[in-house]
Each structure stands twice: as structure tokens, then as C-alpha cells.
Amino acid sequence: MPELKMKVLVLGADGFIGRHIAFYLRENGIQVTAQARNPSKLARMGFATLHADFNNRATHAPAFWQPHLDANTHIINAAGLLTGTTRAFQAVHVTAPAAAYAARHPGTQALLISAIGIEADTPFSHWRREGEATARAAEATILRAGLVLADTSYGGSSLIRALAALPFVTPVIGTGEQSFNPIHASDLAAVALHCLQSPPGPGAWQIGGPQTVSQTGILRATQSWLGLPQHPLLHIPLPLARRFGQIGDALRIGPISATSVAQLEQGVLADPAPLLAKLQHHPRPFSQFLQTRPAGTQDLWQARLYVLKPLIRLSLAALWLASAALGLLLPPETYLAQIALPPTLALILAKAGGLADAALGIALLRNWRPKTTAILQIGMVLGYTLGLTLIAPALWLDPFGGLLKNLPILALLLAHLALTEER
């Protein structure tokens, strides 16, 4: 009787680590089902997909997962949140995975991708520990990965490239001597596959690369890979770095968060020796995999734009909020002198426009549905431009720019729209 082909359901397959695992498994002949909250991109990449939002209560019952798990289907759980509400953390790290683990057939394996350094007093660390407890109760293998890097980047790895690409100075947290042993995402995927095929046993197993490098060393090596000069180090004191993390949380500036600062303070150093003793595949050292391919122009662009992305969003927020204040607080005649409108209509338009501008400014500050917000901004600017062109075409000849300023603003908004894609 022919041997059945191995199958794996990858939870969180649209994440940075999840995608690399899904691609590695497929490349090695594994039949992959890729789960995501929005799996349309994965489907276009050729994967069989499962649409499942862990916040949906339906995913909290084993019955939801049972149709997608047969006697030859294993689970790799790469889902996780860095920030979010308590309800979202619990759903993603505990409730939905527990239901998926419970639905699997006897004899099949489950594996959780966790993280090193989850002893900190942060929501991320707390819910990572809860997720590990859930996996342990289901007799799943737990892989605690150190710093994960790859040919692509996301989150913390994008931040490393961005800091390395800054002009004039290279910021480091504290001394910059904190230790890391990065592992390439494809090597992590190979380890995960081996652990499914030959489970190493109960407990949490740490995995990282064989080369230890400092925070400064990672940044210097990344600069070298990008072909950039090495600028003087700017040491950011830990109290100031923590405050930046708090501001990042409040403004939702991606990896600039209290969690990322806490990890950089301590370093992320895995002890892979116990697990490596059981493996045939050994991860490559950082200096080797970094130089596997040359950096392209797109890598340099992404590194530089990663810092500009939140700056663009916050500057647009300031623009809309200032416009809202003018519309709501000043008499319309102070800024509508060139527009021949009845006073009552001018007042209504000014106040309505001010409220709409305020809503856009607040949405940008909270980073609410970035793509939707970007499209609404473009629609608003086009609407203002078209309306004012019909009412007062002379504004195009205003020596201070008038409507002409809307053209570069529209270009900036299009760039902002392009940058809303996180993956």
C-alpha cells in the first residue's frame, strides 16, 4: 500500500514566519493548507487555504477544524500577536489553537512556534506563556525561536534594516552589546518539519543559529550587506528607549513598542544545543546566510521607507487635524474669501469639512484600517480639488499654491496607500 503524503495545516500562514514555513514545506513535497484571516494572497500564491479569523467564536470549537484535519494532517501553529486587546490575545494564543489541537487525529503531531525572552512583564510575553501552556496541555512540541531573519523582512527584522540605513548615525539601544544568535526563517522551517516527523519530546525547545552576534554587530553587518557606510553609533539610554516604546504603542508604530524595546534590552539568545543534538539539519550562522544573496535596490528602498512610513502617516494626521481646527474654529470668511457662496452654505460646508478632516486625522493617529483610511483621504482631496475648481477656478492661479498644492499631496497619499501593505 503506498505511503500517504504528509499534510500540514499551518496556522498564521500569512505571517512572516508562517509564510516561510508554508513555502518550505511545499518545496519539500508536503501538502500544505494555509490558514489566515485573509488568505486571498496565499491562494494566489498557489496554496490550498483556510479562511479563519481567530476572533470568530466559530474557530473556538473543535468542530470548526475537524473537516480540515484528517489522519495524516499535522499542525504547525505560527500565529501570534505582538499587540492587541486582551480578547484578541486570548483568541489568537489560546482559544482557537486549543480547539485546533483538540480536533487533530490520534497519532498526528502539533507544533507551536513560540519565542525566546517571554519572561518579561508585557502582554505579549504573558500571552505567549499562556499559548505555551495550551500547547503543552495538548502534548504539542514547543519551539522557542530566537531572532528570526530572512531574505525578506517584517516587523523587527525590517526595523533592523531601517536603523542600519539611517543617515548620519546608527541608533542602538543601551550599550548595543546585547547578544543574539539569529536563525534564518527557512532553517527554522526545516527544524519545525523535522520536529513533526521525529518529535523531540515534551517541554519547550530553544532554537537559534550557531553564531552569537551583538546588536551593534547585526546593524554593522546589515550596513555592509546593503553597501552602506558605517556611521557613528548613537546610544539611546534605556529609560528614553522605553519611553519611545510607549509612544510607539500609543501611536501604533509597528515594531517600535514596549515589547520590542524590552527584548532589545535583554538580547535574544537561544540555547539550541539540546535540540540540535536530536536534529539532522543544523541552522546556518548569521554571517553565512546574510551573504547568500546580494542586496537589491528594493531592499534599500524598503529599509529607508520603513522609517518614512510612520512619519508620512503622522504628518498627514497633523495636516488633517490642523485643517479640522481651521474649519471648526475660524469664521468661514477668513479662508473662503475667494469663494462666492451664501454665508449659511459656507458655514455648513466649513463645519462638515472640519468634522470629516478630524475623523481622518484621528483614524491616522490610531492607524485604523490603513488602506481604507488612505483611500478616504485620496477621495477627500480629489473631492476638495474638484469642488473648488468648479466654484473658484482662480484658485489654480493663487501665487501661494492654492489648489496646486493638492497635486503633491495626492502623490504623497498614493505613496502612503502603497505603504499600507504590511505583507
KELO-938470 format. One record per residue: x, y, z of N, C-alpha, C in turn; residue in one letter. Coordinates in steps of 0.1 Angstrom, whole numbers, plus 5000, padded with zeros to 4 digits. Each point is the difference from the previous one (the first is absolute). Layout:
XYZXYZXYZA
...
END
This chain:
500949885000499150125000500950125000M
499850104991500850124999499950085013P
501250065004500050095012499250134996E
499250045010499250124998500950125001L
499750104992500850125000499750085012K
501150055006499850085013499350134997M
499250045009499250134999500350085012K
500050134998500150095012499150124998V
499250035011499250125001500950105007L
500350114993500850115006499150115005V
500050025013499250115006500850135000L
499450114996500850124999500950004988G
499649944989500849984988500350134992A
499350115004500250124993501050095007D
500549955012501050085007501449984994G
500950075005501450004995500649865002F
499949945012500549865002499149904993I
498750025001499049904994500249994985G
500250114993500249994986501349924996R
501050025007501349934997499849855003H
499349975011499749865003499249934989I
498950074996499149954989500849974987A
500850104996500849984988501049895001F
500749995012501049905002499349864999Y
498949985007499349875000499649964986L
499450104993499649974986501249964991R
501150075002501249974992500549865003E
499749955012500549875004498949894998N
499050034992499049894997498949985010G
499950105009498949995010498750064995I
498949945002498750064996499650105010Q
500050134997499850115010498650064998V
499350015012498850095000500450125008T
499850124994500550125007498850085006A
500050015013498950075007500450155002Q
499150094997500250145003498650075002A
500050115006498850085001499650054986R
500950034992499850044986500949934991N
499649884995500949914993500150024985P
499450114995499950024985501450004994S
501050075006501350004994500749875000K
499849925011500549875000499449914989L
498750024998499349924989500650034987A
500350134997500650044988501449954998R
500749975012501349944999500049854998M
498849954999499849864996499849905012G
499750055012499749925012498649975001F
499749885005498649975005499950085013A
498950075001499950095012498849975008T
500050055012498949995010499850145005L
498850064998499750135005499549985014H
500750055010499649995014500550125008A
499150085005500350115009499949955014D
501150005007500049945014499150085010F
499750124996499050085008498649954998N
499849924990498649954998499849885009N
498950005008499849905009499949864994R
499649994987499949874994501449935000A
501150075000501349945000500449955013T
499250025011500349975013499549865004H
499449934990499449875002500849904991A
500349885005500749904992499249964987P
498750025000499249964988500350094988A
500550125003500450094989501249944992F
500949945008501349954994499949864995W
499149925005500049864997499949974985Q
499250074992500049974985501350034993P
500950075006501350034994501249925005H
499749915009501049915006499749864998L
500849924993499749864998501149935007D
500149864999500949925007501550024996A
500250084990501450034995500450145001N
499150095006500350145001500550045013T
501150075000500750055012499750155001H
500450065011499750155002501350065004I
500350114993501150105005499350135003I
500150045012499450135004501050115000N
499950094990500950114999499350135002A
498849995006499150125002500550075013A
499950135000500350085012499850144998G
499850075011499850155000501150065008L
500550124995500950085008499350105009L
498950064995499250095007498549974997T
499250045009498549984998499350005013G
498749984999499150005012500249865007T
499550005013500049885007499249894993T
498950044995499149904993500749944988R
500750094992500749954988501249915004A
500850045010501149925004499549865004F
498950005008499649875005499549914988Q
499350064991499549924988501149954992A
501050084997501149964991501049905007V
500350035012501049915007499449885007H
498850015004499449895009498849934994V
498950084998498749934998500049934987T
500350074989499949944986501049894999A
501350025004501049894999499649875008P
499450035012499649885008499049924993A
499050074993499049924992500649934989A
501050064993500749934989500849885005A
500750015011500749895005499149895004Y
498850035006499149905004499449934988A
499950064989499349944988500949904992A
501350005003500949924992499849855004R
500449914990499849865002501149945008H
499749895007501149935008501249974991P
501250015005501249974993500550124992G
499250104998500650124993500650105009T
500950084996500850095008499550144999Q
500350085010499850145000501250075005A
500350124995501250075003499750155001L
500550065011499850145002501350084998L
500050104992501150094999499950115010I
500849995011500050105010501250094999S
500450065011501150104999500949995013A
501250044998500950025011499750135007I
500350005013499950135007498550045004G
499249905003498650035003499850005015I
501150035008499850015014499750155004E
500050094991499850145003498550025004A
499850115007498750045005499350094989D
499749934989499350074989498849924996T
499050064994498849914995500549904990P
500950034991500549904990500649885007F
500950035010500649895007499049925008S
499150065007499049935007499249914992H
499550044988499249924992500849904992W
501350024998500949904994500149885010R
500150045013500149895010498749935001R
498950074999498749935000499849914988E
500550044989500049924988500849885001G
501250015007500849885002499349905010E
499450065010499249915009498949924993A
499450074990498949934992500649894992T
501250034993500749904992500549895008A
500550035012500549895009498949915004R
498850055003498949925004499549914989A
500250044987499649924988501249914996A
501150005008501149914996500650044987E
500150144997500650054988501450035003A
500949994990501350045001500150165000T
500850055008500250155001501450044996I
500150084989501250054996500150155004L
501050035008500250145004501150064991R
499650084990501050054990500650135006A
501350024996500650125003499750104989G
500950094997499850104990499949934986L
498950024993499849934987500250114989V
500949974991500350094989499849924987L
499950074989499849934987500450094989A
499949954987500250094989499150124999D
498749975004499050115002500150045014T
499250105003500050055014498650055004S
499850005013498750045006500250045014Y
499350105005500150035014501450035005G
500449925010501350035005501249994991G
499949914990501149994990500050114991S
498850064997499950124992500650125007S
499850005014500550115008501550005000L
500649885000501549985000500550074987I
499449964989500450064987499850155000R
498950055005499850145000501050085009A
500349945011501050075009501450004993L
500349894993501349994993500150104989A
498850044994500050084988499950155003A
499850035013499950145004501350084996L
499850134996501250084998500650065012P
501350035000500750085010500349915013F
499049935006500349935012499349864999V
500549915008499349875002499649985014T
498750015003499549985013500149865006P
500449995012500049875007499350025014V
499449905005499350005013501049975010I
500250095010501049985011501449994995G
500749905004501449984996500249954986T
498949934995500149944987500849875000G
500349955012500849885001499149885003E
498750025001499149885003500249894989Q
499949885005500349884991498849954993S
500249954988499049944991500749884993F
499249904997500549904991498949974989N
500050094990498949994990499949874993P
498849964996499849884992499250054988I
500449944988499250034988498749935000H
499050074995498649945000499949874993A
500749974989500049874994500649895008S
501150045008500649905009499049975011D
499350105005498949985010499049904995L
499650034988499049914993500549864999A
501349984997500549864999500049935013A
500350085011500049945014498649975003V
499050084997498649975003499649884993A
500349984988499649884992500649875007L
501350015003500749895007499349965013H
499650115008499349975012498649944999C
499450034988498749934998500349854996L
501049974993500349874995500649915011Q
500850075009500749935011499950095012S
498950005007499850095012501149985010P
500650115005501149995009499649975014P
498750015003499549975014499450125006G
499449985012499350115007500950115004P
499450125003500850115004500150114989G
500650115003500250114991501549994995A
500249994987501349994994500450134994W
501250055004500550124994500749974987Q
499950104991500749984987500550144995I
501250004996500650124995501249964991G
500750104995501249974992501249975008G
501049954993501349965007500950125003P
499750124995500950115001499450115009Q
500750045010499650105009500550144995T
499250105000500350134995499350105008V
500750125002499450105008499050084992S
499250085007499050094993500850094990Q
501150065005500850084991500649924988T
500449885003500549914989499049974989G
498749985004499049984990499850124992I
500050125006499850124992501250034991L
501249985005501150024991500149904988R
499649875003500049904989498950044990A
498950055005498950034991500450124991T
500750105006500550114992501049954989Q
500849915004501049954990499249934989S
499049925003499249934990499350094991W
499550115005499350104992501050094992L
501349995003501050084994500050155005G
499750015013499950145005501250025009L
500350135002501150035009499649985015P
501049985008499749995015500150135006Q
498950055006499950135006500349985015H
500350115007500249995015498849945007P
500249935011498949945008499450115008L
498750005001499250095009499449915011L
500650005012499549925010498750065007H
498949934999498850065006499849945014I
500050085010499949955014498749925002P
500149905008498949915002498750075004L
500050105010498850075003499350074988P
500950064992499550074988499449904990L
500749894998499649894991498649955005A
499849985013498849955005498850104997R
500450135001498950104997499750004985R
501049984992499749994985499149884998F
500249895007499249884999498550035004G
499950085011498650035004499350094990Q
500850104994499450084989499749924988I
500849914997499849914989498749925002G
499849955012498749935003498850094998D
500150125006498950104999499650034986A
501150024991499750044986500049894991L
500249885005500049874992501050014989R
501250025004501150014990500749874999I
499349904996500549874997501049945011G
501249974996500949935009500650095011P
499850144999500550095010499049995011I
500249915010499049975010500849975013S
499250005011500649965013500649865000A
499349914992500449864999501449994993T
500150074989501349994992501150065008S
499750115007501150075008500449905011V
499149945006500349915011500949884995A
499749954988500849894994501450054997Q
500150124994501350064997500850035012L
499450035011500750035013500749875004E
499449894999500549875005500849924990Q
499850034987500549924990499149884998G
500249924989499249884997501049894997V
500449935010501049904998499449865004L
499949924990499549865002501149915003A
499649895007501049895002499549884992D
500549984988499449904991500749865002P
501049995008500849885001499249885003A
499150005010499249885003499249954988P
499450094993499249964988500949964988L
501150074998500849974989500649865001L
500249955012500549875002499149894995A
498750044998499049914995499750024985K
500650104994499750034986501049964990L
499649984988500949984989500350134993Q
499050095000500250144993500650095011H
501150074997500550105009499950144993H
499550105007499950134994501350064996P
500050094990501250074996500350125009R
501350035001500350125008499550134993P
499850105008499550134995500950064989F
501350005002500950064990499949924986S
499749885001499949924987498750034993Q
498849995007498850024993499750144996F
500650105007499850144996500750024986L
501149934997500750024988499649914989Q
498949925002499549904990499650074987T
499450125001499650074988500450155001R
500250074989500350145001498850085003P
500250115007498950095002499650074987A
498750024998499650074988499550145004G
499750074989499550145002498750005008T
499249894998498749995007500349995015Q
501149935004500349985015500350145006D
500850084992500450135005498850095001L
499150004990498850085000499249965012W
499849875002499149965011500650055014Q
501349985001500750045013499750155002A
500250094990499850145002498650045002R
499149944992498650035001499449955013L
500649915007499449945012499950115011Y
501050085000500050115010499150124995V
500050024987499150114995498549965001L
499749875000498649965000499250065012K
500449985013499350075011500150154999P
501150054995500250154999498950064991L
499849934988499050044991498650005006I
499749895007498749985006499850115011R
501050035008499850105011499950144994L
500850034990500050134994498650024993S
499549904994498650014994499050025011L
500149935011499150025011500150155005A
501250055001500150145004499350104990A
500249974987499350084990498550005001L
499449885002498649995001499450065013W
500849985010499550065013500150155000L
501150064994500150144999498950064991A
499749934989498950044991498749995007S
499849905008498749995008499950125010A
501150035006499950115010499750134993A
500550034988499750124992498550004996L
499549884996498750004995499050015011G
500349955012499050005011500150125009L
501250075001500250115009500050144994L
500450014987500150134994498750034992L
499750134999498850044992500449974985P
499049944993500349964986500550114991P
499650135003500450104991501550035001E
500749955010501450025002500849924990T
499549894995500749924990499249964988Y
498850054999499249984988499750134993L
500950105002499750134994499950004985A
500749914993500050004986498849914994Q
499249955009499049914995498650065003I
499350024989498750075001498949905004A
499849995013498949915005499250075010L
498749975001499250065010500649975014P
499950095009500649985014499649875007P
498749974999499549885007500649874994T
500050004986500649884994501549995003L
500750114999501450005003500349955014A
499150045010500249955014499849855001L
498949954993499749865000501249924994I
500550054989501149924993501250015009L
500350115006501250015008500049915012A
498849995007499949925012500049854996K
499349964989499949874995501449954996A
500750094993501449964996500949995011G
499850085011500950005012499849875007G
498749955001499749875007500649894992L
499950004987500649894991501550005002A
500650125000501550015001500449945014D
499250045010500449955014499949855000A
499049944994499849855000501249944993A
500550064989501149944993501350015008L
500250125007501150025008500149905012G
498949975006499949915011500349864995I
499449964989500249874994501549984997A
500750104995501449994997500849985013L
499650085011500849985012499849865006L
498849954999499849865005500449894991R
500450044988500349904989498949914998N
498850064999498749924998499949964985W
499949874997499849954987500850094990R
501349985000500950094992499650024985P
499649894994499750004985498750084998K
499049985008498750074999500350155003T
500750035010500350145003500750074989T
501049934994500750064989499150034988A
499149914997499150024989499050115003I
499650015012499150115004500750144999L
501350005004500750134998500150044986Q
500349904991500150034986498750054994I
498949945004498750044996499750145005G
500450035013499750135005500750114993M
501349984997500850104993499550024986V
499749894993499450014987498750085000L
499249975011498750075001500250155002G
500950035009500350155003500550064987Y
500949934993500650064988499050024989T
499149904998499050024989499050105004L
499550005013499050105004500550144999G
501250025005500650145000500350044985L
500349914992500350034986498750054993T
498949945003498750044995499550135005L
500350025014499550125006500950124998I
501349985001500950114999501349964993A
499949984986501249964992501250095002P
499850125004501150095001501049965011A
499649905009500949955010501249934994L
499849954988501249944993501150104997W
499650134999501050104997500550085013L
499649955012500450065012501549995001D
500750115002501550005001500549925012P
499249985010500549925011499749854999F
499649964988499849864997498649954999G
499150055009498649974999499849854997G
499249984989499749864996501249934995L
501150074995501149934995500749915011L
499950045013500649925010499349865002K
498849994995499349875001500749894991N
500750054990500649904991501149925007L
501050075007501049925007499449935012P
498950055006499349935011499449874995I
499450014988499549874995501149904997L
501150054995501149914998500549935013A
500150095011500349945013499049905005L
498750034997499049915005500149874992L
500350004987500249884993501249925005L
501050075004501249935006499549945013A
499250075008499549955013499249884998H
499150004990499249884996500949884997L
501050024992500949894996500749945013A
500350095010500749955011499149945011L
498750004998499149945010500149845000T
500549954989500149854999501149965010E
499749925010500949955009500749874996E
499349924992500649884995499949984985R
END
